[in-house]
């Protein structure tokens, strides 16, 4: 059985922070502005289990410039 993180958190009754998805950088900017900084950016790559080790989790992004830089680094990973 393969549980996505959000579903698994609910099943285990764990409290989690607000989570939103963005399909591109512009959408990421809008979502970050709406929920407020600091944010965490997590990339989704099919079959990639260890996101942190793969550089797909960026913590404590405090502004648009940091978000843009983290997003572009993640795009390089997925190419």
N, C-alpha and C positions, 0 to 999 in steps of 0.2 A: 504494500500500500504506500503510495507516494503522496504525502501531504504538502501542500504549499505552506509557506511560513505562517501566513495570516490564519489559515484554517487550523493549523496545528496549535497556534496560540489560543484560539477560541476553544478548541477541544480540551486543552490543558488548563483553561480558565486563567490565562496569564494576561496581565494588563500590558498593553502596548501603546505606543504613541500614534498619533494620526498618520495615516499612510495614504499617499496619493501617487498616481502613476503619470508619467509624462513620456510622450513618444518622440519628442524632439527638444532642442535647446530652448526655443521660444516658449514652448509649453512648460518646461521646467522653470523658466523665469517667472511665468505667471503663477504657477502653483506655489513657488517659494514665497513670492510676494504675498499671496493670499494667506498662507499658514504662518508666515513669519520666520525670520532667521533667529538662531542658527538652525541649520538643517543637516540631515544626513542624506547622501546620495548613494543609492545602491543600484548597481547595474544588474540586469537580468540576461544571462546567457544560458541557453538551453544546455542542460547536462552539466553545468558548472555548479558543483556543490560547495566548494570552499571559496566563497566570494572574497573574503578578506585577504586570503593568501594570494589570490589572483589579481588584487588591486581593484576589485569591484565594489568596495565600500569606502566611502570618504566621509569622515566625521567632522562635525563642528564647522561646517561651511557658514561663514558669517556675512557674506555679501555676494553680489552678482559676479564680481571678478573671480572669486574663489569657486563659485558654482560653475562658471564657464570653463575655467581651467580643469576642474575635476571631470566635468562632462567630456571634454575633448580628450583627456587621458584615457577615459574609459572607452571612447570610440576607437582609439588606437588598439586597445586590447581585443576588441571584437572583430577587427579586420583580418 
